Each structure stands twice: as C-alpha cells, then as structure tokens.
Amino acid sequence: MFGLVELGWRWRELAHLPRGDGRPVLILPGLFNTDRSTIVLRRSLQALGYHAEGWGLGRNLGARSTGAELERLLARVAAMAEDAGEPVTLIGISLGGIMARLAAHRAPTKVREVITIASPFAGDPRDTNVWRAFEWATGERVGDPFLAARSAEGMRPLPVPSTAIWSATDGLVNGNICRIEGERCIEVRSSHLWVQHRVSVLTAVAEVLASAR
C-alpha cells in the first residue's frame, strides 16, 4: 500500500522515463494475484509507448493457472508474439518471475527478454516465508521431485537477456535467492508486498527496456 501512497507524490518523476518503442510486454502477477495487481505497472509502460498486457490467466495459483507443463502460459506467449510479429518481453513479479524464466527456457524464440521482480528463483523455496502458502494455493509440495526439477530449470542461466530486480529488505523472500551471478541485477529498497508499485521499480523496468533497444 505504501507504494501507492508513494506514487501519489512522486508520479511526476515517471514522466521523465525513457520512451518505449511499441514492443510487446507480457506481465505475470505474483502468487494469489490477478492482472489487477499489475495495472499500475502496465499503465506506466503503456504511457511510455510499450504494448503491455496482463497474462490473462486469472489468479496465479501456480500450475493450476499455467498448466502442469506451462502449456497455457506458453500458448499465451506464442499468441502474443505472433500477433506482434516479434518476441515478447516477459516481466514477472515473485512467482510470476519464476514462471517467466521457465517460459524463456522452453520457448526462447518467442521471448525477447525477462525481467523478474522480487522473484525467489535461485534457491530453496523454504528460504521464503510463503512456501506453506504456496503449497496451500497450488496443491504442490516443495519437496516433490517434479517441482525440484522445475526449480532447477528456472535457476539455469537464460538463453535471452535477463534482469533481476531485488530487495535486501523484502521481508517475505530472501533477496539473495532473487538473483544469480552472471545475470544483470538491480537492487531497490522495498518490501515484497506491492513491490511493483514502487517508483524505483517502475524506473528500473523502464530503464532496462530502454537499454535493450
């Protein structure tokens, strides 16, 4: 909620961010959340000139939303890439970032770039304070070999450019497992909840997109 309050008195700063080039951007919400949680980020990118859309898969309940093999998410990415005539940039918040990395591994020709925001993709799920909530919401178990293999896949270096936006003051996930050596990372100061509303995060996303032209 603080992120929304901050936006109220710092919104003018966003007008000075680098302009976009119309590329397609798909934004994936975090655990429990829907596209409503990413509306500020989407509107910010749309105002800059990007074609930013929500993922359209309802509430993020892990494999229940994407399909066990991410088939629904991969179909969404492929359809957006076909409509745009070019690969899609994926931006994922928390669990959405883990899914974005998996999608990039499985469909590298459809994905242009991945930006993760407070996404604990680089460590044991138990290094977060939400792993029990994850199990309850998704029906998956963090000790399951299938989930372990999927986690290992998400940790591997990506075949496309990637940036991890993370915070040492996150509170819900360990910032050290939100980034890996060899991939670009940007530290911000934020709590986990509503991190995608922070001006520092909106600024970082816009600057990363602009640098990738």
C-alpha positions as CSV (number, residue, x, y, z in Angstrom):
1,M,0.0,0.0,0.0
2,F,2.9,2.3,0.7
3,G,3.8,2.0,-3.0
4,L,0.5,3.6,-4.0
5,V,1.0,6.4,-1.5
6,E,4.5,7.0,-2.8
7,L,3.1,7.1,-6.4
8,G,0.8,9.9,-5.3
9,W,3.6,12.3,-4.5
10,R,6.3,11.1,-7.0
11,W,4.2,10.3,-10.1
12,R,5.7,13.3,-11.9
13,E,9.1,11.6,-11.9
14,L,7.7,8.9,-14.2
15,A,7.1,11.4,-17.0
16,H,10.8,11.7,-17.5
17,L,11.4,8.0,-18.0
18,P,12.8,6.8,-21.4
19,R,10.1,6.4,-24.1
20,G,9.1,3.0,-25.4
21,D,9.3,1.5,-28.9
22,G,5.9,-0.3,-29.0
23,R,7.4,-3.8,-28.3
24,P,5.1,-6.4,-26.7
25,V,5.4,-6.8,-23.0
26,L,3.6,-9.5,-21.0
27,I,3.3,-9.0,-17.2
28,L,2.9,-12.0,-14.9
29,P,1.4,-11.5,-11.4
30,G,2.6,-13.0,-8.2
31,L,1.1,-15.8,-6.1
32,F,-2.6,-15.4,-5.4
33,N,-2.7,-12.2,-7.6
34,T,-4.5,-11.4,-10.8
35,D,-3.9,-8.9,-13.6
36,R,-5.5,-6.2,-11.3
37,S,-2.3,-6.3,-9.2
38,T,-0.2,-5.3,-12.2
39,I,-2.3,-2.5,-13.6
40,V,0.0,0.3,-12.3
41,L,3.0,-1.3,-14.0
42,R,1.0,-1.9,-17.2
43,R,-0.4,1.6,-17.3
44,S,3.1,3.0,-16.7
45,L,4.6,1.1,-19.6
46,Q,1.6,1.8,-21.9
47,A,2.1,5.5,-21.2
48,L,5.7,5.2,-22.2
49,G,4.7,3.6,-25.5
50,Y,5.0,-0.1,-24.9
51,H,2.3,-2.7,-25.8
52,A,1.9,-4.0,-22.3
53,E,-0.7,-6.6,-21.4
54,G,-1.7,-8.8,-18.4
55,W,-1.2,-12.5,-18.6
56,G,-5.0,-13.2,-18.8
57,L,-4.8,-16.5,-16.9
58,G,-6.7,-15.4,-13.8
59,R,-5.4,-15.7,-10.3
60,N,-1.8,-17.0,-10.1
61,L,-2.2,-20.4,-8.4
62,G,0.9,-21.9,-9.9
63,A,0.5,-24.9,-12.2
64,R,-3.3,-24.7,-11.6
65,S,-3.2,-21.5,-13.7
66,T,-0.5,-22.2,-16.2
67,G,-0.9,-25.9,-16.7
68,A,1.5,-28.6,-15.3
69,E,3.9,-28.0,-18.2
70,L,3.2,-24.3,-18.5
71,E,1.1,-25.1,-21.7
72,R,-1.4,-22.3,-21.1
73,L,1.3,-19.7,-20.4
74,L,3.3,-20.8,-23.4
75,A,0.3,-20.6,-25.6
76,R,-0.4,-17.1,-24.4
77,V,3.2,-16.0,-25.1
78,A,3.2,-17.6,-28.5
79,A,-0.1,-15.9,-29.4
80,M,1.2,-12.5,-28.3
81,A,4.4,-13.0,-30.2
82,E,2.5,-14.0,-33.4
83,D,0.2,-11.0,-33.1
84,A,3.1,-8.6,-32.6
85,G,5.4,-10.2,-35.2
86,E,8.2,-10.3,-32.7
87,P,9.3,-12.0,-29.5
88,V,7.7,-10.9,-26.2
89,T,9.4,-9.3,-23.2
90,L,8.2,-11.1,-20.0
91,I,8.1,-9.2,-16.7
92,G,7.2,-11.4,-13.7
93,I,6.5,-10.5,-10.1
94,S,7.5,-13.0,-7.4
95,L,6.2,-16.4,-8.6
96,G,5.4,-14.8,-11.9
97,G,9.1,-14.2,-12.4
98,I,9.9,-17.9,-11.9
99,M,7.3,-18.7,-14.5
100,A,8.7,-16.1,-16.9
101,R,12.1,-17.7,-16.6
102,L,10.7,-21.2,-17.3
103,A,8.8,-19.9,-20.3
104,A,12.0,-18.3,-21.7
105,H,13.8,-21.7,-21.3
106,R,11.1,-23.5,-23.1
107,A,10.3,-21.0,-25.8
108,P,13.4,-18.9,-26.4
109,T,12.4,-17.9,-29.9
110,K,9.2,-16.4,-28.6
111,V,10.8,-14.5,-25.7
112,R,12.9,-11.4,-26.2
113,E,13.9,-10.7,-22.6
114,V,13.0,-11.5,-19.0
115,I,12.7,-9.1,-16.1
116,T,12.0,-10.6,-12.7
117,I,10.8,-8.5,-9.7
118,A,11.3,-10.0,-6.2
119,S,11.3,-13.5,-7.6
120,P,13.0,-16.2,-5.5
121,F,14.1,-18.3,-8.4
122,A,17.7,-19.0,-7.3
123,G,17.3,-21.0,-4.1
124,D,15.3,-23.4,-2.0
125,P,11.6,-22.4,-1.7
126,R,11.9,-22.8,2.0
127,D,14.1,-19.8,2.0
128,T,10.9,-17.7,1.8
129,N,8.2,-17.0,4.3
130,V,5.5,-18.0,1.9
131,W,6.3,-21.6,0.9
132,R,3.5,-23.0,3.0
133,A,1.1,-20.6,1.4
134,F,2.4,-21.7,-2.0
135,E,1.7,-25.3,-1.2
136,W,-1.8,-24.5,0.0
137,A,-2.6,-22.4,-3.1
138,T,-1.1,-24.6,-5.7
139,G,-1.5,-28.1,-4.4
140,E,2.2,-28.7,-5.0
141,R,4.8,-29.7,-2.4
142,V,8.2,-28.1,-2.3
143,G,9.9,-31.5,-1.7
144,D,8.3,-33.1,-4.8
145,P,10.9,-34.2,-7.4
146,F,8.9,-32.7,-10.2
147,L,8.9,-29.3,-8.5
148,A,12.5,-29.6,-7.7
149,A,13.4,-30.3,-11.3
150,R,11.3,-27.3,-12.4
151,S,13.1,-25.1,-9.8
152,A,16.5,-26.3,-11.1
153,E,15.4,-25.4,-14.6
154,G,14.4,-21.9,-13.5
155,M,17.8,-21.3,-11.9
156,R,19.8,-22.1,-15.1
157,P,21.2,-19.1,-17.0
158,L,18.7,-17.9,-19.5
159,P,19.1,-18.1,-23.3
160,V,17.8,-14.5,-23.5
161,P,18.8,-11.3,-21.8
162,S,17.6,-11.1,-18.2
163,T,17.4,-8.7,-15.3
164,A,16.6,-9.4,-11.7
165,I,15.2,-6.6,-9.6
166,W,15.5,-7.5,-5.9
167,S,15.5,-6.0,-2.4
168,A,17.5,-6.8,0.7
169,T,14.6,-5.5,2.8
170,D,12.0,-7.7,1.1
171,G,10.7,-9.3,4.2
172,L,9.0,-12.3,2.6
173,V,11.7,-13.8,0.4
174,N,15.5,-13.8,0.8
175,G,16.9,-11.2,-1.6
176,N,19.9,-13.4,-2.1
177,I,17.8,-16.0,-4.0
178,C,16.3,-13.4,-6.3
179,R,19.4,-13.1,-8.4
180,I,22.2,-15.2,-9.8
181,E,25.8,-14.4,-10.7
182,G,26.4,-13.6,-14.3
183,E,22.9,-12.0,-14.9
184,R,22.2,-8.4,-14.5
185,C,20.6,-7.4,-11.2
186,I,19.3,-4.1,-9.8
187,E,18.8,-3.6,-6.1
188,V,15.9,-1.5,-4.8
189,R,14.7,-0.8,-1.3
190,S,11.2,-2.2,-0.9
191,S,9.1,-4.7,0.9
192,H,7.7,-7.6,-1.0
193,L,4.1,-6.6,-1.0
194,W,3.2,-4.2,-3.8
195,V,6.8,-4.0,-4.9
196,Q,5.6,-3.5,-8.5
197,H,4.1,-0.1,-7.4
198,R,7.4,1.4,-6.2
199,V,8.7,4.3,-8.2
200,S,12.2,2.8,-8.0
201,V,10.9,-0.4,-9.6
202,L,8.9,1.3,-12.3
203,T,12.0,3.4,-13.1
204,A,14.3,0.3,-13.2
205,V,11.9,-1.5,-15.5
206,A,11.7,1.4,-17.9
207,E,15.5,1.9,-18.0
208,V,16.1,-1.8,-18.6
209,L,13.7,-1.9,-21.5
210,A,15.2,1.3,-23.0
211,S,18.7,-0.1,-22.7
212,A,17.7,-3.2,-24.7
213,R,16.7,-1.4,-27.9
